[in-house]
Amino acid sequence: LSTKYHLNKGYNYQETNNTIRFTVDSSKGDIIVINQNYYKDDYVFEINDVACKYFKVNVYMIGCKVDSDGLQQVSVEYKPKYANISLSLTLSIIAFCILLLISSIFRGSRLIQWKR
């Protein structure tokens, strides 16, 4: 079996904390691969503003198949599925601890005043 591979580097990279955008010249059937760990349903992978179902290429990379020839505008955004739930739970626990602390401070000050 002989397989022909070619590598096209992306350019015009723009990065934020959770998004990578770049342009790449590719052909229909090519696979765009980025070096990101695979987490099921935690990325939004778009090619030319069209959502693309990404897949695990190997342990360290995810990829998406290209549906057209020419320049591709690629956007990959990390959107953890359970981030909002985790953040809400963490903030609720912090608020509860603060209320407990305030409650114990007030309870302590009332005891001191009662003894006088």
Buried (B, 14 or more C-beta within 10 A) or exposed (E): EEEEEEEEEBEEEEEEEEEBBBEBEBEEEBEBBBEBEBEEEBBBBBBBEEEBEBBEBEEEBBBBBBEEEEEBBBBBBBEBEEEEEEEEEEEEEEEEEEEEEEEEEEEEEEEEEEEE
